[in-house]
Amino acid sequence: MMTRIISLFFIRHGQGYHNIAYQLFGESSFRDEQHIDAKLTDHGIEQAKNLQQYFIDNKPDLIYSSSLSRCIQTMEYAIVNHTKEVIVDDRIMERRGDVCNKRSNKSELQKLTYKKLNLDMVSESIPWTIPRESNERILERGIKWFDDLSILLQKDKSISKVAVFTHCEFLEIMYTRYFDKEHNETYKGFDNCEVREVRLSIE
């Protein structure tokens, strides 16, 4: 049986307004109501646009995005000429419990992009956790997302490149506890709009 190599491109969103506030005021800014579902800054938009050539050279067959606005915006500016549906998924959201990670209503998400969104994995109710969500819970939902992706990759042999627009804490937990456990002590966090490739072998 022939082995397929699948490239997963993990992308952290561009700079959001909550990121600037964090530099000025620390973690309290994440609980500030003005940063609910924080959007991209102008600089964050430029960061996303700077990824366009990368994704022309590495054109994804499948795109996932977190259901938080800054990820959908980053995807919109980073990837051009994608005519298939983009799968938006609550399971790859950032840690729940901070105001900046409380997403918009499902009905508002399509307004963030001209691309067609598949919102089947976005709940009608807004996911929320008080107190803040644990690392174990983030890992649990991340693994469920990856298991579903693996099933899809087995079914659809045309997919070889997958772009995943998500968040720093989600990425840290998935890398250090799932994708790259051997190097968890030397893990370096993703910068805004940084891309890292993970290669999977599928029989």
C-alpha positions in Angstrom: 0.0 0.0 0.0 1.3 3.4 -0.9 2.1 5.9 1.9 0.7 9.4 1.5 2.5 12.4 3.1 0.1 15.1 4.4 1.4 18.5 5.2 -0.4 20.3 8.0 0.4 24.0 8.1 -0.4 25.5 11.5 -0.8 29.3 11.6 -1.2 31.5 14.5 -3.5 34.5 13.8 -2.1 38.0 13.1 -1.8 40.7 15.8 -5.1 41.5 17.5 -6.0 44.5 19.6 -5.9 42.3 22.7 -2.2 41.6 21.9 -1.4 45.3 22.0 -3.3 45.8 25.2 -1.4 42.9 26.8 1.9 44.6 26.1 0.6 47.7 27.8 -1.5 46.4 30.7 -0.8 42.7 31.1 -3.2 39.8 31.5 -6.0 42.1 32.8 -6.5 43.2 29.2 -7.7 39.7 28.3 -10.7 40.3 30.6 -11.5 43.8 29.3 -15.0 43.9 27.7 -13.7 46.1 24.8 -11.7 43.1 23.6 -14.5 40.6 23.2 -13.6 38.3 20.2 -10.7 40.6 19.5 -10.2 41.6 15.9 -7.0 42.1 13.9 -5.1 45.4 14.1 -4.0 47.1 10.8 -0.6 45.6 11.5 -2.2 42.2 12.0 -3.9 42.5 8.6 -0.5 43.3 7.0 1.0 40.3 8.7 -1.7 38.1 7.2 -1.3 39.6 3.7 2.5 38.8 3.9 1.6 35.1 4.0 -0.1 35.2 0.6 3.0 34.1 -1.4 3.7 31.3 1.1 0.2 29.9 0.4 0.5 30.4 -3.3 3.6 28.2 -3.2 1.9 25.8 -0.7 -1.8 25.9 -1.9 -4.0 24.2 0.7 -6.6 21.6 -0.4 -8.4 22.1 2.9 -8.6 25.0 5.3 -9.7 25.0 9.0 -10.2 28.1 11.1 -10.9 28.7 14.7 -14.3 30.4 15.1 -12.8 33.5 16.7 -12.8 36.5 14.4 -9.0 37.1 14.3 -8.4 33.7 12.8 -11.1 34.0 10.2 -9.7 37.4 9.3 -6.2 36.1 9.1 -7.3 33.3 6.8 -9.2 35.7 4.6 -6.2 37.9 4.0 -3.6 35.1 3.9 -5.1 32.8 1.3 -6.4 34.0 -2.1 -8.3 32.1 -4.8 -9.6 29.4 -2.5 -13.0 28.4 -3.8 -13.8 25.4 -1.6 -15.5 25.7 1.8 -13.5 26.7 4.8 -14.3 24.6 7.9 -14.8 26.7 11.0 -14.5 24.7 14.2 -15.1 25.7 17.8 -12.7 22.9 18.9 -9.6 24.8 17.7 -10.5 28.0 19.6 -8.2 29.6 22.1 -8.5 28.8 25.8 -12.0 29.6 27.0 -12.6 31.9 29.9 -10.9 35.1 28.8 -13.2 37.8 27.3 -10.9 38.2 24.3 -11.7 34.6 23.5 -15.5 34.8 23.7 -16.6 34.5 20.1 -19.2 36.4 18.2 -22.6 34.9 17.4 -22.6 32.2 14.7 -24.7 34.4 12.4 -21.9 37.1 12.5 -19.0 34.9 11.3 -19.8 34.8 7.6 -19.5 38.6 7.5 -15.7 38.3 8.2 -14.8 36.8 4.9 -15.8 36.5 1.2 -15.0 32.8 1.3 -17.7 30.3 1.9 -17.7 29.0 5.5 -18.8 25.6 6.7 -20.2 26.3 10.1 -21.3 22.7 11.0 -18.8 22.6 13.8 -19.8 25.9 15.3 -22.4 25.7 18.1 -25.4 28.0 18.2 -24.6 28.8 21.8 -21.2 30.6 22.5 -18.7 28.2 24.2 -17.7 29.6 27.5 -15.9 28.3 30.6 -15.7 29.9 34.0 -13.2 29.4 35.6 -10.7 29.4 32.7 -10.5 26.2 30.7 -7.8 23.7 31.8 -5.0 22.4 29.6 -6.5 18.9 29.7 -9.8 20.2 28.3 -8.0 22.0 25.5 -6.1 18.9 24.7 -9.2 16.8 24.7 -11.1 18.9 22.2 -7.9 19.3 20.1 -7.5 15.5 19.8 -11.2 15.1 18.9 -10.7 17.6 16.1 -7.5 15.8 14.9 -9.3 12.4 15.0 -12.0 13.8 12.7 -9.4 15.3 10.4 -7.6 12.0 10.2 -10.9 10.2 9.2 -11.5 12.9 6.5 -7.9 12.4 5.2 -8.5 8.7 4.9 -11.7 9.2 2.9 -10.5 12.0 0.6 -7.3 10.9 -1.2 -7.1 14.3 -3.0 -6.1 16.2 0.2 -2.3 16.6 0.7 -2.1 20.1 2.2 -4.1 21.4 5.1 -4.0 24.9 6.6 -5.1 25.4 10.2 -5.6 28.9 11.5 -5.6 28.9 15.3 -4.1 30.3 18.5 -0.9 30.3 20.6 -2.1 28.4 23.7 -4.0 25.8 21.6 -0.9 25.3 19.6 1.4 25.0 22.6 -0.7 22.3 24.2 -1.2 20.3 21.0 2.6 20.5 20.2 3.9 19.7 23.6 1.4 17.0 24.5 0.5 15.5 21.1 2.5 16.4 18.0 6.0 16.9 19.4 6.1 15.5 23.0 9.8 14.7 22.8 10.7 18.4 22.5 8.2 19.9 24.9 10.9 21.3 27.2 12.4 23.3 24.3 9.1 24.4 22.7 9.0 28.0 21.5 5.7 29.8 21.2 4.3 30.9 17.8 4.7 34.5 16.8 1.7 36.2 15.2 1.2 34.8 11.7 4.0 32.3 12.1 3.6 29.1 10.1 4.9 25.6 11.1 4.6 22.5 9.1 3.8 19.1 10.5 4.1 16.1 8.2 1.9 13.0 8.6 2.3 9.6 7.0 -1.0 7.9 6.1 -1.2 4.4 4.6 
